[in-house]
Amino acid sequence: MQFDELHRLYHLPLFELLKQARAVHEAHWPENEVQLCTLLSIKTGGCSEDCSYCAQSARYDTPVDNERLMACGDVMERARAAKANGSTRFCMGAAWKGVRDGTKKFDEVLDIVRNVSELGMEVCVTLGELGPEEARKLRDAGVTAYNHNIDTSPEHYANIVTTHTFDDRLNTIRHVQGAGMSVCCGGILGLGETVDDRLKMLEVLANLDPQPESVPINNLVPIPGTPMGDNKPVDTFAIVRMIAVTRIAIPGAKVRLSAGRAQLSEEAQTLCFFAGANSIFYGDKLLTTQNPQAQADLALLQKLGMKPQTPFTDVPAPASKEDASELVEA
């Protein structure tokens, strides 16, 4: 889907946009379900990157302390608790520029992944930049999806971070796809971007081949000490419109209502679910920002008559457009 069509959809009257998004959602996700994900920061702070929104950058004076990589046993304790609380995907994030094969930290991460994968949940990691060999080893260890957000439009990206490029992000995504892992890739609203920037970001996501398996829509949580610590919140209806257009443009993806959800009322979250969101981060913490408590999340889903999705640990990465056409011809 190209920018002109995304622009047309986004600017429809809200109820018309919601009507179209809901029809697409029900065609692809007929069960009234929400994926419950738990996100654990296994290595917090001290990152060498200069992402302007991030409290974990070593370049900014923020409330986040620099911590070492968690021990495998400690991660497993949190993973088991997440599963017991109903999470079907366990996501692990490390504040690094990237990982390299043959290093101690990468070997330790592989060991953590192998252990977590035995619990029967989907395993997602976000470790920064990957090469093809690192991607293959993560897949072999049991990673089912790799998160690597593109954050914003190609045009706005250099205003957000200078220590890597937009193309660097795309290269990692290609390595993830080449290794056979699913791609979890979305963006952040509230980085000083325009609506057109948001739609250009979505254009890139919609034209990945294959399309992302999940698309996190993050609403910036301004962190004191970062260059974006004083950014103003994004209008709720703008968030709803982005979720609706994402649902239409990437119909088979889990659209995740991610960072910033703690700032949304139950009514606003409900509107996001109706627009096409069917995944949330669930539990006490979302990396370094506050997240609604698990019981409050479950209570809201119960009010709405929704239930958790089951994990899809045995489902392969989505087929590319070329592979899909070959299957049809066969």
C-alpha positions in Angstrom: 0.0 0.0 0.0 1.4 3.4 -1.0 1.5 6.7 0.7 -1.4 8.3 -1.3 -3.8 5.5 -0.3 -2.6 5.6 3.4 -3.2 9.4 3.4 -6.7 9.0 2.0 -7.6 6.4 4.6 -6.2 8.4 7.5 -8.1 11.5 6.6 -11.5 9.7 6.2 -14.2 10.7 8.7 -13.4 8.8 11.8 -16.4 6.5 11.8 -15.9 5.6 8.2 -12.2 4.7 8.9 -13.2 2.6 11.9 -15.9 0.8 9.9 -13.3 -0.2 7.2 -10.7 -1.1 9.8 -13.1 -3.2 11.8 -14.2 -5.1 8.7 -10.6 -5.9 7.8 -9.9 -6.9 11.5 -12.9 -9.3 11.6 -11.9 -10.9 8.3 -8.4 -11.7 9.5 -8.9 -12.0 13.3 -12.4 -13.4 13.8 -11.8 -14.5 17.4 -12.3 -11.9 20.0 -8.8 -12.2 21.4 -5.8 -10.1 22.5 -2.2 -11.3 22.7 -0.8 -10.8 26.1 3.0 -10.1 26.0 5.4 -9.5 28.9 8.5 -7.3 28.2 11.5 -7.7 30.4 14.6 -5.5 30.2 17.4 -8.1 30.6 20.1 -5.4 30.2 19.2 -1.9 31.2 21.0 1.4 30.5 24.4 2.4 29.3 23.6 2.2 25.6 26.1 3.9 23.3 23.3 5.1 20.9 21.9 8.6 21.0 18.2 7.9 20.3 16.6 11.2 21.5 13.6 9.6 23.2 15.5 6.9 25.1 16.2 6.9 28.8 18.7 4.1 28.4 21.2 6.1 26.4 24.5 6.7 28.2 24.6 10.2 26.7 21.7 11.5 28.8 21.2 12.1 32.5 18.1 10.2 33.2 16.6 8.3 36.2 17.6 4.9 34.6 20.6 3.2 36.1 23.1 1.2 34.1 22.8 -2.5 34.9 24.5 -5.7 33.8 22.9 -8.5 31.8 20.6 -10.4 34.0 21.5 -13.9 35.0 19.7 -16.7 33.3 18.1 -17.9 36.5 16.6 -14.5 37.2 15.2 -14.2 33.7 13.7 -17.7 34.0 12.0 -16.7 37.3 10.4 -13.7 35.5 9.5 -15.8 32.5 7.7 -18.5 34.5 5.8 -15.8 36.4 4.8 -14.2 33.1 3.5 -17.5 31.8 1.6 -18.2 35.1 -0.1 -14.8 34.7 -1.3 -15.5 31.2 1.3 -14.1 28.9 1.8 -16.0 25.7 4.8 -14.0 24.4 7.9 -13.2 26.4 9.9 -10.3 25.0 13.4 -9.6 26.2 15.2 -6.3 25.5 18.8 -5.3 25.9 20.2 -1.8 25.7 22.9 -2.4 23.2 23.8 -1.0 19.8 24.0 -4.6 18.6 25.4 -8.0 19.3 28.2 -10.0 17.6 28.7 -13.7 17.3 31.6 -15.1 19.5 31.2 -12.5 22.3 30.4 -13.5 25.9 27.3 -11.4 26.0 25.9 -13.0 22.9 26.6 -16.5 24.1 24.8 -15.6 27.4 21.8 -14.3 25.5 21.6 -17.5 23.4 21.6 -19.6 26.6 18.8 -17.4 28.1 16.8 -17.8 24.9 17.2 -21.6 24.9 15.9 -21.9 28.4 12.9 -19.5 27.9 11.9 -21.3 24.7 11.3 -24.5 26.7 8.4 -22.8 28.5 6.1 -22.9 25.4 5.7 -19.2 25.0 6.6 -17.2 21.9 10.1 -15.8 22.4 10.9 -12.3 21.1 14.1 -10.4 21.6 15.4 -6.9 20.8 19.1 -6.6 20.9 19.9 -3.9 18.4 21.7 -4.5 15.1 22.2 -8.1 13.9 24.2 -9.6 11.1 23.1 -12.8 9.3 25.0 -15.2 11.5 23.7 -13.7 14.7 20.2 -13.8 13.3 20.6 -17.5 12.4 21.9 -18.4 15.8 19.0 -16.6 17.6 16.5 -18.5 15.4 18.3 -21.8 16.2 18.2 -21.0 19.9 14.4 -20.6 19.8 13.6 -17.0 19.0 10.3 -16.8 17.2 10.2 -13.0 16.5 12.8 -10.2 16.5 11.8 -6.7 17.4 13.5 -3.9 15.6 11.3 -0.7 15.2 11.9 1.8 12.5 10.5 4.5 14.8 9.5 7.1 12.2 9.7 8.0 8.5 13.0 7.8 6.6 12.9 11.6 6.2 12.5 12.3 9.9 14.9 9.6 11.2 18.1 11.6 11.2 16.4 14.1 13.5 15.9 11.3 16.1 19.2 9.5 16.1 22.6 10.0 14.5 24.6 6.9 15.7 23.0 4.7 13.0 20.9 5.2 9.9 17.4 4.2 8.8 19.1 1.8 6.3 20.9 0.2 9.2 17.5 -0.7 10.7 16.3 -2.1 7.4 19.5 -4.2 7.0 18.8 -5.9 10.4 15.2 -6.6 9.4 16.5 -8.2 6.2 18.9 -10.4 8.2 16.0 -11.4 10.6 13.8 -12.4 7.6 16.6 -14.2 6.0 17.1 -16.3 9.1 13.4 -17.3 9.1 12.3 -15.3 12.2 9.2 -13.2 12.2 9.7 -9.5 12.3 8.1 -7.3 15.0 8.5 -3.8 13.7 6.6 -0.6 14.4 7.2 3.0 15.4 6.8 5.7 18.0 4.3 8.6 17.8 5.2 11.9 19.4 8.8 12.3 18.2 8.1 15.7 16.7 7.0 14.1 13.4 4.1 15.2 11.2 1.1 13.0 10.2 2.8 12.5 6.9 5.9 11.2 8.6 3.7 8.6 10.4 2.2 7.5 7.2 5.5 7.3 5.4 6.7 5.1 8.2 3.7 2.9 7.8 4.3 2.8 4.0 7.7 1.3 4.7 6.2 -1.3 7.0 3.4 -2.2 4.7 5.8 -2.8 1.8 8.2 -5.1 3.7 8.2 -8.5 2.1 7.0 -10.4 4.1 5.0 -7.9 6.1 5.8 -7.7 9.8 4.2 -10.4 12.0 3.5 -7.8 14.6 3.4 -4.0 14.6 3.9 -2.1 17.9 2.4 1.4 18.0 4.2 3.3 20.7 3.1 6.6 22.1 6.1 8.5 23.4 6.5 8.6 27.2 8.7 11.7 27.6 11.6 10.9 30.0 13.3 13.8 31.9 16.9 14.2 30.8 16.3 13.1 27.2 16.1 15.6 24.3 12.4 14.8 24.0 11.7 15.0 27.7 9.3 17.9 27.1 7.4 16.6 24.1 3.7 17.0 24.2 1.4 13.9 24.2 -0.2 12.7 21.0 -3.9 13.2 20.7 -5.9 10.0 21.4 -7.8 10.2 18.2 -4.5 10.4 16.2 -3.4 7.1 17.9 -6.7 5.5 17.0 -6.4 6.6 13.4 -2.9 5.2 13.2 -4.0 1.8 14.6 -7.0 1.7 12.1 -4.8 2.5 9.1 -2.2 0.0 10.2 -4.9 -2.7 10.5 -6.0 -2.0 7.0 -2.5 -1.8 5.5 -1.1 -4.8 7.4 -4.1 -7.0 7.9 -2.4 -10.2 9.1 -0.2 -8.5 11.8 -0.8 -8.4 15.5 -1.1 -4.6 16.0 0.3 -3.9 19.5 -0.8 -1.1 21.7 2.6 -0.6 23.3 4.4 2.2 25.2 2.2 5.0 26.5 -0.8 2.7 27.2 -0.7 3.7 30.9 -1.6 7.2 29.8 -4.8 6.0 28.0 -8.1 5.6 29.7 -10.0 2.4 29.5 -12.4 4.0 27.0 -9.4 5.1 24.8 -7.9 1.6 24.9 -11.3 0.1 24.0 -11.5 2.4 21.0 -8.0 1.2 20.0 -9.1 -2.4 20.3 -12.1 -1.7 18.1 -9.8 0.0 15.5 -7.7 -3.1 15.2 -5.3 -3.4 18.1 -5.1 -7.0 19.3 -1.9 -7.2 21.3 -0.7 -5.5 24.5 2.3 -5.5 26.8 0.9 -6.8 30.0 2.2 -6.6 33.6 4.2 -4.3 35.8 6.8 -2.8 33.5 7.4 -1.9 29.9 11.2 -1.7 29.8 11.7 1.6 31.7 8.2 3.1 31.7 5.2 2.3 33.9 2.6 -0.1 32.5 -0.9 -0.9 33.9 -1.1 -3.7 36.4 -1.9 -7.1 35.1 -5.1 -7.4 37.1 -6.4 -4.1 35.6 -5.6 -5.4 32.2 -7.5 -8.6 32.7 -10.4 -6.7 34.2 -10.7 -4.5 31.1 -10.6 -7.5 28.8 -13.3 -9.2 30.9 -15.5 -6.1 30.6 -15.1 -6.2 26.8 -15.7 -10.0 26.5 -12.2 -10.6 25.1 -9.8 -13.4 25.9 -6.0 -14.0 25.6 -4.6 -15.5 22.4 -2.8 -18.8 22.6 0.9 -18.8 21.6 1.9 -19.5 18.1 5.3 -21.1 18.8 5.1 -23.6 15.9 4.0 -21.2 13.2 6.8 -20.3 10.7 7.6 -16.7 9.7 5.1 -15.3 7.2 5.7 -16.1 3.6 7.0 -13.5 1.3 4.9 -12.2 -1.6 7.0 -14.3 -4.0 6.6 -17.5 -1.8 2.9 -16.9 -1.5 2.5 -16.6 -5.3 4.4 -19.9 -5.7 2.0 -21.6 -3.3 -1.0 -20.4 -5.2 0.4 -21.6 -8.5 1.2 -25.0 -6.9 
